[in-house]
Amino acid sequence: MLDESLLDAPEALARADRRGLLRGAAEAGARVRTAARHAAEAGLADLKPEGRPRAVLVAGSGAAATGVADLLTALAGTAAPVTRLRPTGVAPAAGALRWALPGWAGSVDLLLIATADGTEPGLALLAEQAYRRGCTVVGVAPRRSPLTEAVDGAHGLVVPMAEAPYEEETEVPFTGIGPGALWALLTPLLVLLDRVGLVTAPPETLQQVADRLDSTAERCGPAIATYSNPAKTLAAELADSLPLIWTEGTAAAPAGRRFAAVLTELAGRPALAAELPEALPAHGALLVGPFAGDADPDDFFRDRVDDPQALHARVVLLRDRPAGGLTAAPAAREIALAQDTPVSELEPEEGGELECLAELLAVTDFAAAYVALATV
């Protein structure tokens, strides 16, 4: 159950935020700037590659690696295939995850390793395997971590992960789910892929991303009342609901999948994400079944005072600007409302692709944090 009164009690939110979720969201812009500086100091901005890699492989543990791989795949488009390497198993002795390169990987391929932990032995072994195959290896990991030493030993390039400005004052676990961790890992890889021509992320664009994250944090911060705070408004609308996150646009798709992931990991809330127009048949049964807005299969005369609130579907439309003016959002909205399913909508302000992505990620990260903190 969501305690909506807590959303407009900044001091109570601060006391409940033992994991530093709101601070992590507010610091995302600072992390982008620090990570860009670390990338420049590591020499990424001065690289002069001899063409594009055949394929880009992304490996890492936790939600950060999933988010980084998903975002890079969306941003690179068809320029080169970006593939996330999933763990292939668990080592029997240590219980650690293992990764393996595909059989075709070789000297014309690029391996990116991103982790907010840096102690995973399986990733160190993957770096060694890539070295034997001739793959170029670039890692982003905490400074002085075992993985940093492993990538150095594989003649790869390591960028130290940008730390939070006030990390010593928080007790944030190494889940990698927080927005600050995501941007700390993603930014150096954007710098690298910009140099090899797979994405467009020059220094001025990254500065615009950091500025957009800062301005969004100002609009979504705990001191801003719910009625004028898009993140708090969305969190309140998600009370006692099963979020069906429907996305439209290149930037919106990975933002929607991440929103579903952080709602589950941070707030323990189930959520489903799908891209339009495929979302309509994929989630259509949820609009008319037991999760429908007007569904109430219980006996009308039964006392419900002590019963938990039933979950009802709520559509969350995350939209980027449609290509060529074509959009499925109006039809999706009409279908949902025709089934008495409420709809929330979120669309970024004008700007470049990375700026729009940053705004969607920031608002939904703040919203997930508010849902987590206000759930009682």
VEXDREN-2710 file (C-alpha; in Angstrom, 1 decimal):
% VEXDREN-2710
k/r/px/py/pz
1/MET/0.0/0.0/0.0
2/LEU/1.3/3.4/-0.9
3/ASP/1.2/6.1/1.8
4/GLU/0.7/9.2/-0.4
5/SER/1.0/11.6/2.5
6/LEU/4.6/10.6/2.8
7/LEU/5.3/11.9/-0.7
8/ASP/4.9/15.5/0.6
9/ALA/6.9/15.0/3.7
10/PRO/10.5/15.6/2.7
11/GLU/11.9/15.0/6.2
12/ALA/10.1/11.7/6.5
13/LEU/11.3/10.7/3.0
14/ALA/14.9/11.5/4.1
15/ARG/14.6/9.3/7.2
16/ALA/13.1/6.4/5.1
17/ASP/15.8/6.7/2.4
18/ARG/18.4/4.6/4.0
19/ARG/19.7/3.4/0.7
20/GLY/20.3/6.9/-0.7
21/LEU/17.9/6.4/-3.6
22/LEU/16.9/10.0/-3.9
23/ARG/20.4/11.3/-3.5
24/GLY/21.6/8.9/-6.1
25/ALA/19.0/10.1/-8.6
26/ALA/19.9/13.7/-7.8
27/GLU/23.6/13.1/-8.4
28/ALA/23.2/11.5/-11.8
29/GLY/24.2/14.7/-13.6
30/ALA/27.4/15.0/-11.5
31/ARG/28.2/11.4/-12.2
32/VAL/28.0/12.1/-16.0
33/ARG/30.5/15.0/-15.7
34/THR/32.9/13.0/-13.5
35/ALA/32.7/9.9/-15.7
36/ALA/33.3/12.0/-18.8
37/ARG/36.4/13.5/-17.1
38/HIS/37.7/10.0/-16.1
39/ALA/37.2/8.8/-19.7
40/ALA/39.2/11.7/-21.0
41/GLU/42.0/11.1/-18.5
42/ALA/42.1/7.4/-19.5
43/GLY/42.6/8.5/-23.1
44/LEU/39.3/7.5/-24.6
45/ALA/38.6/10.9/-26.1
46/ASP/41.9/10.9/-28.0
47/LEU/41.5/7.5/-29.6
48/LYS/41.9/7.3/-33.4
49/PRO/40.4/3.9/-34.3
50/GLU/41.0/2.4/-37.7
51/GLY/37.3/1.7/-38.5
52/ARG/34.4/0.2/-36.6
53/PRO/34.4/-3.1/-34.7
54/ARG/32.5/-6.0/-36.3
55/ALA/30.5/-6.5/-33.1
56/VAL/30.3/-5.0/-29.6
57/LEU/29.9/-7.4/-26.7
58/VAL/28.8/-6.1/-23.3
59/ALA/29.3/-8.1/-20.1
60/GLY/28.7/-7.3/-16.4
61/SER/26.8/-8.3/-13.4
62/GLY/23.6/-7.0/-12.0
63/ALA/21.0/-4.5/-13.3
64/ALA/23.7/-2.0/-14.4
65/ALA/25.1/-4.3/-17.0
66/THR/21.6/-5.1/-18.3
67/GLY/20.7/-1.4/-18.5
68/VAL/24.0/-0.4/-20.2
69/ALA/23.7/-3.2/-22.8
70/ASP/20.1/-2.3/-23.5
71/LEU/20.8/1.4/-23.9
72/LEU/23.9/0.9/-26.1
73/THR/21.9/-1.5/-28.3
74/ALA/19.1/1.1/-28.8
75/LEU/21.6/4.0/-29.4
76/ALA/23.8/2.1/-31.8
77/GLY/20.9/0.9/-33.9
78/THR/22.2/-0.9/-37.0
79/ALA/25.6/0.6/-37.0
80/ALA/27.0/-2.5/-35.5
81/PRO/25.5/-5.4/-33.5
82/VAL/25.6/-4.9/-29.7
83/THR/25.2/-8.1/-27.8
84/ARG/24.9/-8.6/-24.0
85/LEU/26.8/-11.6/-22.8
86/ARG/24.7/-13.3/-20.2
87/PRO/26.2/-15.6/-17.6
88/THR/26.6/-19.1/-18.9
89/GLY/26.6/-20.8/-15.5
90/VAL/27.9/-20.9/-12.0
91/ALA/31.4/-22.2/-11.0
92/PRO/30.8/-25.2/-8.6
93/ALA/33.5/-24.3/-6.2
94/ALA/33.1/-20.6/-5.5
95/GLY/29.5/-20.2/-6.6
96/ALA/30.5/-17.3/-8.8
97/LEU/28.9/-16.5/-12.2
98/ARG/30.8/-17.4/-15.4
99/TRP/30.8/-15.7/-18.8
100/ALA/32.1/-17.0/-22.1
101/LEU/32.7/-15.3/-25.5
102/PRO/30.8/-16.6/-28.5
103/GLY/32.7/-19.0/-30.7
104/TRP/33.0/-16.4/-33.5
105/ALA/34.5/-13.6/-31.3
106/GLY/37.9/-12.5/-32.4
107/SER/40.3/-9.7/-33.1
108/VAL/37.8/-7.5/-35.0
109/ASP/35.4/-7.4/-32.0
110/LEU/35.2/-5.2/-29.0
111/LEU/34.4/-6.4/-25.5
112/LEU/33.0/-3.9/-22.9
113/ILE/32.9/-4.9/-19.3
114/ALA/30.8/-2.7/-16.9
115/THR/30.4/-3.4/-13.3
116/ALA/29.7/-1.4/-10.1
117/ASP/31.3/-4.2/-8.0
118/GLY/34.5/-5.2/-9.7
119/THR/35.2/-8.3/-7.6
120/GLU/33.5/-10.9/-9.9
121/PRO/36.1/-13.6/-10.8
122/GLY/34.1/-14.7/-13.8
123/LEU/34.5/-11.2/-15.4
124/ALA/38.3/-11.4/-14.8
125/LEU/38.4/-14.8/-16.6
126/LEU/36.3/-13.3/-19.4
127/ALA/38.9/-10.6/-19.9
128/GLU/41.7/-13.2/-20.0
129/GLN/39.7/-15.2/-22.6
130/ALA/39.2/-12.1/-24.7
131/TYR/42.9/-11.4/-24.6
132/ARG/43.7/-14.9/-25.9
133/ARG/41.2/-14.4/-28.7
134/GLY/42.6/-11.1/-29.7
135/CYS/39.5/-9.0/-28.7
136/THR/39.9/-5.4/-27.7
137/VAL/38.8/-5.1/-24.0
138/VAL/37.6/-1.9/-22.3
139/GLY/36.3/-2.0/-18.8
140/VAL/34.6/0.4/-16.4
141/ALA/34.9/-0.7/-12.8
142/PRO/35.7/0.8/-9.3
143/ARG/39.2/2.0/-8.9
144/ARG/41.7/-0.6/-7.5
145/SER/39.2/-3.4/-7.9
146/PRO/40.3/-7.0/-8.9
147/LEU/38.7/-6.5/-12.3
148/THR/40.8/-3.4/-13.0
149/GLU/43.9/-5.5/-12.5
150/ALA/42.5/-8.3/-14.7
151/VAL/41.8/-5.9/-17.6
152/ASP/45.2/-4.3/-17.2
153/GLY/46.7/-7.8/-17.3
154/ALA/44.8/-8.5/-20.6
155/HIS/46.3/-5.3/-22.1
156/GLY/42.9/-3.7/-22.1
157/LEU/41.9/-0.2/-21.1
158/VAL/40.2/0.6/-17.8
159/VAL/38.2/3.7/-16.9
160/PRO/37.7/4.1/-13.1
161/MET/34.0/4.2/-12.3
162/ALA/32.9/7.7/-11.2
163/GLU/32.1/7.7/-7.5
164/ALA/29.1/9.5/-5.9
165/PRO/30.1/12.9/-4.6
166/TYR/28.9/12.0/-1.1
167/GLU/29.2/8.2/-1.2
168/GLU/30.8/8.0/2.2
169/GLU/27.6/9.3/3.8
170/THR/25.3/6.7/2.3
171/GLU/24.8/3.0/2.7
172/VAL/23.9/2.1/-0.9
173/PRO/24.5/-1.6/-1.7
174/PHE/26.4/-2.6/-4.8
175/THR/23.3/-3.6/-6.7
176/GLY/24.1/-1.3/-9.6
177/ILE/20.4/-0.4/-10.0
178/GLY/20.7/3.2/-8.9
179/PRO/20.7/6.0/-11.6
180/GLY/24.1/7.3/-10.5
181/ALA/25.7/3.9/-11.0
182/LEU/24.0/3.5/-14.4
183/TRP/25.4/6.8/-15.7
184/ALA/28.8/6.2/-14.1
185/LEU/29.1/3.0/-16.1
186/LEU/27.4/4.2/-19.3
187/THR/29.1/7.5/-19.9
188/PRO/32.7/6.3/-20.6
189/LEU/31.3/3.7/-23.0
190/LEU/29.4/6.4/-24.8
191/VAL/32.6/8.3/-25.2
192/LEU/34.3/5.2/-26.6
193/LEU/31.5/4.4/-29.0
194/ASP/31.4/8.0/-30.2
195/ARG/35.1/7.7/-31.1
196/VAL/34.5/4.5/-33.1
197/GLY/31.5/6.0/-34.8
198/LEU/28.7/3.8/-33.4
199/VAL/26.9/6.5/-31.4
200/THR/26.9/10.3/-31.4
201/ALA/28.0/11.5/-27.9
202/PRO/30.6/14.3/-28.2
203/PRO/31.6/16.3/-25.1
204/GLU/29.0/19.0/-25.7
205/THR/26.2/16.4/-25.9
206/LEU/27.3/14.8/-22.7
207/GLN/27.3/18.2/-21.0
208/GLN/23.7/18.7/-22.3
209/VAL/22.8/15.3/-20.8
210/ALA/24.2/16.3/-17.5
211/ASP/22.3/19.6/-17.6
212/ARG/19.1/17.8/-18.4
213/LEU/19.6/15.4/-15.5
214/ASP/20.2/18.3/-13.2
215/SER/17.1/20.2/-14.3
216/THR/14.9/17.1/-14.1
217/ALA/16.3/16.5/-10.6
218/GLU/15.2/20.0/-9.6
219/ARG/11.6/19.3/-10.9
220/CYS/11.4/15.8/-9.3
221/GLY/13.2/16.4/-5.9
222/PRO/11.6/15.6/-2.5
223/ALA/11.0/19.3/-1.7
224/ILE/8.7/19.8/-4.8
225/ALA/5.1/19.1/-4.0
226/THR/3.3/16.2/-5.7
227/TYR/1.0/18.4/-7.8
228/SER/3.9/20.0/-9.7
229/ASN/6.3/17.0/-9.4
230/PRO/6.1/14.6/-12.4
231/ALA/7.9/11.8/-10.5
232/LYS/5.7/12.0/-7.4
233/THR/2.6/12.3/-9.5
234/LEU/3.5/9.1/-11.4
235/ALA/4.3/7.3/-8.1
236/ALA/0.9/8.3/-6.6
237/GLU/-0.8/7.1/-9.8
238/LEU/0.9/3.7/-9.5
239/ALA/-0.5/3.0/-6.1
240/ASP/-2.2/-0.4/-5.9
241/SER/-1.7/-0.9/-9.7
242/LEU/0.0/-3.4/-12.0
243/PRO/2.0/-1.0/-14.3
244/LEU/1.9/-1.9/-18.0
245/ILE/4.7/0.3/-19.4
246/TRP/4.0/0.9/-23.1
247/THR/6.8/2.7/-24.9
248/GLU/7.2/4.4/-28.3
249/GLY/10.4/5.7/-29.7
250/THR/14.1/4.7/-29.6
251/ALA/14.8/6.4/-26.3
252/ALA/11.6/5.4/-24.6
253/ALA/12.0/1.6/-25.1
254/PRO/15.1/1.0/-22.9
255/ALA/13.8/3.6/-20.4
256/GLY/10.6/1.6/-20.1
257/ARG/12.4/-1.7/-19.6
258/ARG/14.6/-0.1/-16.9
259/PHE/11.6/1.4/-15.2
260/ALA/10.0/-2.0/-14.9
261/ALA/13.3/-3.4/-13.6
262/VAL/13.8/-0.7/-10.9
263/LEU/10.2/-0.9/-9.7
264/THR/10.7/-4.6/-9.1
265/GLU/14.2/-4.4/-7.6
266/LEU/13.8/-1.3/-5.5
267/ALA/10.1/-1.4/-4.6
268/GLY/9.2/-5.0/-4.9
269/ARG/6.5/-4.1/-7.4
270/PRO/5.6/-6.3/-10.5
271/ALA/5.6/-4.3/-13.7
272/LEU/5.6/-5.3/-17.4
273/ALA/7.1/-3.4/-20.3
274/ALA/6.5/-3.7/-24.0
275/GLU/6.9/-1.5/-27.1
276/LEU/4.0/-0.2/-29.2
277/PRO/2.3/-1.4/-31.2
278/GLU/3.3/-4.9/-30.1
279/ALA/2.2/-4.0/-26.5
280/LEU/-1.4/-4.1/-27.5
281/PRO/-1.7/-7.8/-28.3
282/ALA/1.0/-8.7/-25.7
283/HIS/-0.9/-7.0/-22.8
284/GLY/-4.4/-7.0/-24.1
285/ALA/-5.6/-9.9/-21.9
286/LEU/-4.6/-7.9/-18.8
287/LEU/-7.1/-5.1/-19.7
288/VAL/-10.1/-7.5/-19.6
289/GLY/-9.1/-10.1/-17.1
290/PRO/-8.8/-10.1/-13.3
291/PHE/-6.4/-7.1/-13.5
292/ALA/-8.9/-5.0/-15.4
293/GLY/-9.8/-1.6/-14.0
294/ASP/-13.4/-2.6/-13.2
295/ALA/-12.6/-6.2/-12.3
296/ASP/-14.1/-7.4/-8.9
297/PRO/-14.7/-11.1/-8.8
298/ASP/-15.5/-11.2/-5.1
299/ASP/-18.9/-11.4/-3.5
300/PHE/-20.4/-8.0/-3.4
301/PHE/-21.7/-8.4/0.2
302/ARG/-18.4/-9.6/1.7
303/ASP/-16.7/-7.4/4.2
304/ARG/-13.4/-6.1/2.6
305/VAL/-12.1/-3.8/5.4
306/ASP/-9.2/-6.1/6.3
307/ASP/-8.5/-7.3/2.8
308/PRO/-5.4/-6.2/0.8
309/GLN/-6.1/-3.9/-2.1
310/ALA/-6.4/-5.8/-5.3
311/LEU/-4.0/-4.8/-8.1
312/HIS/-5.5/-3.3/-11.2
313/ALA/-3.7/-2.6/-14.5
314/ARG/-2.6/0.9/-15.3
315/VAL/-1.0/1.8/-18.6
316/VAL/2.1/4.0/-18.4
317/LEU/2.8/5.6/-21.8
318/LEU/6.5/6.6/-22.2
319/ARG/6.9/8.4/-25.5
320/ASP/9.8/9.8/-27.5
321/ARG/9.1/11.9/-30.6
322/PRO/7.6/9.6/-33.2
323/ALA/9.6/9.1/-36.4
324/GLY/7.9/10.6/-39.4
325/GLY/5.0/11.8/-37.3
326/LEU/3.6/8.2/-37.1
327/THR/2.4/7.2/-33.6
328/ALA/0.4/4.4/-32.1
329/ALA/-0.1/6.2/-28.8
330/PRO/-3.5/7.7/-29.5
331/ALA/-4.9/4.3/-30.5
332/ALA/-3.3/2.7/-27.4
333/ARG/-4.8/5.3/-25.2
334/GLU/-8.3/4.8/-26.6
335/ILE/-8.1/1.0/-26.2
336/ALA/-7.0/1.3/-22.6
337/LEU/-9.6/3.9/-21.6
338/ALA/-12.3/1.9/-23.4
339/GLN/-11.5/-1.0/-21.0
340/ASP/-11.7/1.4/-18.0
341/THR/-7.9/1.1/-17.6
342/PRO/-6.4/4.4/-16.4
343/VAL/-3.4/5.9/-18.3
344/SER/-0.4/7.8/-17.2
345/GLU/1.7/9.6/-19.8
346/LEU/5.3/10.8/-19.8
347/GLU/7.0/12.6/-22.7
348/PRO/10.4/14.4/-22.6
349/GLU/10.9/18.0/-23.5
350/GLU/12.6/18.9/-26.8
351/GLY/16.2/18.0/-27.3
352/GLY/18.6/15.4/-28.7
353/GLU/18.2/11.7/-28.4
354/LEU/20.5/11.3/-25.4
355/GLU/18.8/14.3/-23.7
356/CYS/15.4/12.8/-24.1
357/LEU/16.6/9.4/-22.9
358/ALA/18.2/11.1/-19.8
359/GLU/15.0/12.9/-18.9
360/LEU/12.9/9.7/-19.2
361/LEU/15.4/7.7/-17.1
362/ALA/15.6/10.5/-14.5
363/VAL/11.8/10.9/-14.0
364/THR/11.1/7.2/-13.8
365/ASP/14.1/6.6/-11.5
366/PHE/12.7/9.2/-9.1
367/ALA/9.2/7.7/-9.4
368/ALA/10.5/4.2/-8.6
369/ALA/12.4/5.7/-5.6
370/TYR/9.2/7.4/-4.3
371/VAL/7.2/4.1/-4.7
372/ALA/9.9/2.3/-2.8
373/LEU/10.0/4.8/0.1
374/ALA/6.3/5.4/0.4
375/THR/5.2/1.8/0.3
376/VAL/4.1/0.6/3.7
END
